Amino acid sequence: MEKIITAPSVNTTMRLVKSEDLNHHGTLFAGRTAEWFVEAGFVAAASFLNPKNVVCLKIHGMHFTRPANPGEVLSFTSKIVYTGKSSLIAYIMVTKRGHDTPLVDGFITFIHVDDENRPTPHNIVISPVSEEDKALYDMAVALKK
């Protein structure tokens, strides 16, 4: 199978913070954030592969810098920044609508699997173009060590 070489592409999902998403402090619960975070990374992986053949292997971390409050609209921007033989690493950044400063960011590794859930090559190669994408690529490579 021929290799597919591509630059990282951005996927965006939006979420409204509602009362059922809050913790005991009245801000967005980290568990709900994690759910949305993984979903956003999955969307990035599924933009390259059949979703039925993508599984989450590891959340490398979610770095929270500030809370989200009820009524705020959050933007989950995700992109695949590194690919291995069967793995894909997504970078996810969460911002408040209309702001550039992240509330949360981090990386997740997904694995391309066959119908028996065994890792299988996906033949995708990510080729970073921008300086930001090169930096994210380098950070993703460091996660593999």
N, C-alpha and C positions, 0 to 999 in steps of 0.2 A: 504494500500500500504506500502511496506517495505521501511525503510529509507536507503538511499544510503550515506554511510560515505566515504569521500574522502579527500585527502590533496589538497591544492591549486595547480593548474597546470598553467603553463605559456603559454600565447599566444603572438605571436609577429606579428605586421604588420609594414610595412615600407612605408614611404612616401618621395617623392622627393619634395623639396621646389622649386616651379616654380614662374615665374614673376607674374602670376595671383593670387598667394597666399600672396602677399606682402601688407603691409600697407604703409602709407605715409612716413614712415621712411626708407623704403626699406628692412624691416625685415618681418618675418612671422607674418601675421595678427592674432590677438588673436581669432577672430571669426572662421577663418579656423582651427586654432589649436583646438578650442572647438569641431568643427564638427568631426575632426579626433579622438579626445579624446573620445567622446561619442561612436563613431564607434568601437574603440578598446575595450572599456568596454563592448559594446554589443556583440562583438565577444567572449569575455570571458564568458558572461552569456549564449550565444547560444552554447557554447561548452558543456553545461550541459542540456540545455532545447531546445525545439523546438523554433526556432526564431520567429515564428508567435505568440507565447505565451509570449513574453518578451517585456515589455515597460519600458521606462526610467521614473523614478520618480523624481530624484533629483541629480544635480551635487553639491556635497558638497564643491567644490572649486578646482581651478586649480592654483597652486602656480608656478609662473614663476620666474626663477632664472637668465636666460640669453636669449638673442635673438637667433633666427635661421635665417640664411642667404640664399639667392638664391643659388641653386646648392647643398645644403647640403641634405644628406639622413638622415631622422629621423627614429628611431626605437620606436614604441609604444608597450611597454610590459605591458600586462594586466593579471590580475588573480582575481578570486573571492576569497576574503579573509574572508568573513562572510556570513552566511545564517540565515535568520529568517524563519518564517512559510511560507511566500510567497515571501519574499524579498531576494535579493542577493546584496552584496556590492562588487564592483570591485575596485581594486587599479590599477591605470594606471601611468606608469612612461615613460617619453619621453626623449630619449638621442640621441645625434648625433652618427652616425655610427662610431664604433670604440672607443667610450668614455663611461665611466661608470657614470659620473656626470650628474644628471638629469637637463634638461632645464625646464621641467614642470613635476609636479606630483599632484595627488589628488585622490579623491574617487567619485564614482557614485553609487546610489542605483537604481536597477532595480526591477521590480515586475513581478512575474509569474501570468499570467491571463488566464481565460478560454475563450471560444469562444464568450462570451458576454462582454469581457474585465473586468470581476470581478476578484479580487485577489483570487488565489486558491493555496493550498499547493503544494509545489514541492517535498517534502520529501528528500531534499539534506541537508546533514550536513557536513560543512567544519571542518576538524580537522587539525589545524596547526601543523607542525612538526618542522621546523627550527625556530631559535630564531627570524629571520626576519619576518617570517610568523606569529609568536606569537605576535610580536609587532604590525604588521599591523592589526591583528585580534582585539587586544585591542583598537587600534585607531578607527577601524570600530564600535566596540561596543559603544565607547564614542560618535560617531556621532548619534546614535539612541536616545540619552538622550535629 
